[in-house]
Structures are given as structure tokens and as C-alpha cells.
């Protein structure tokens, strides 16, 4: 099934990252500049378009009336090492990448597209480390991003600490999933990590925060796009319906 909407590719000159960032913007089929649109900004952007089939899903959900007017924005990484530096809590560029999102990407998109220009209409979405980045950015800048979708996020002490310290009350709605089979996930540094126990700990903390929050464990789900792709419709429904 082909995509029905329009894919635009734009470049943002980032001073925070000192590089040119490519953003791939997907306008739904019935797009018109006379409506206002939600923004769904996806880290691991090419993966969400290709492996997550996000654009096709957006087409289908807009057609069925299951998704309010939403524009997808995909931002990708150069390679797995670049991805780690930008998304990992200990990554050398994580803080700069967050600033790029808030101070460069958002103003650029608000100027280019008919958006609501408010945090409550913007979502950050990501899988694994990209999900970690989505959560940490929204907790730090809740006025810029009102929604988070994180699929099997990487969770360590720094992530748990960020949640504990966060003053965010009702501003950020979170959708969070992890697969029950994610007990020995291969990591960028060549090791293996259990994702289930730390995600359960994160779930406890987020519940205590009293935020609008949805948590699911995917039965026998492992750390792959097979599960993230099939979960994406639930994620979109929970935030954009």
C-alpha cells in the first residue's frame, strides 16, 4: 500500500549541534493550510517511516477518523555511534540535541507549518534510546512537548533520577511500552542489558508522579520493530484520537 500524503525534506542548520540536520515531514493526504495540526516528532525518523510504517498508518488513521490532524516529522541519525551521543543519557551531545529540538527544530516547524504553536499539541516519539531521549526532553521542557510515546526505552539511574527530580505535573501525557522478552538486549557497546526490570521501575515512578500515563507490557515482545510497529497504532490512538 503506497503512501497517500506528501513527504517533504527540509534542512535545519543547527548551531547547538554544529551540523545540518535533515527533517522529513509527512503531510496527511487531506492536508490544507487552513487547518491547524498537531506535530509528532520522531527520533529514529527513517526507522519509524520504513520499519514502523508510520506514514501509512497515519494515512489509514486520518482516513478512519482515528487521528486528529497530525503532521509527522522524522529526524534521523548518522550511525549507531552518532545516535548514542545524541540520545543516551551519558551521550556527549544529548543536552545539545535537546536544545536543537526545543530552540531550533520547533521554531522552524512552527514557522513552516500550520501548527498550534503550543506544547500541548506536540509529541516526541522514540524506540529504545530514542524513547529515552523523548522522555528526558519532555520532562526538561514540558512547555515545548505535551506528549511522549516511548517504546522499550533504555532506562538507567540517570533516567530514573530525571523523573524523580521533574516538577512536571499534568503537562505531559506519556505512553510507555516494553516487551516481556526484553531481558538480554544487545547494546551499542557490545554488551547485553535487561530492559524489563528497569522499565518496571520507571513505570512505578511515573505512576507516582500522577501524570496522564498509559503503560503496557507486550506479551513475549522482544526489542525489535516487529513489536514496535504493531504497537504504534495503539500509541497514536492513545494520544491523537
Secondary structure, DSSP 8 states (H G I E B T S, - for coil): ----SEEEEEEEEETTTTEEEEEEEEE-TT--TTS-BEEEEEESHHHHHHTS-HHHHHHHHHHTT-S-SEEEEEE--SSHHHHHHHHSTT-TTHHHHHHIIIIIIHHHHHHHS-B--SGGGEEEEEETHHHHHHHHHHHH-TTT--EEEEES----HHHHHHHHH----TT-EEEEEEETT-SSEE-TTS-EE--HHHHHHHHHHHHHHT-SEEEEEETT--SSHHHHHHHHHHHHHHHH-
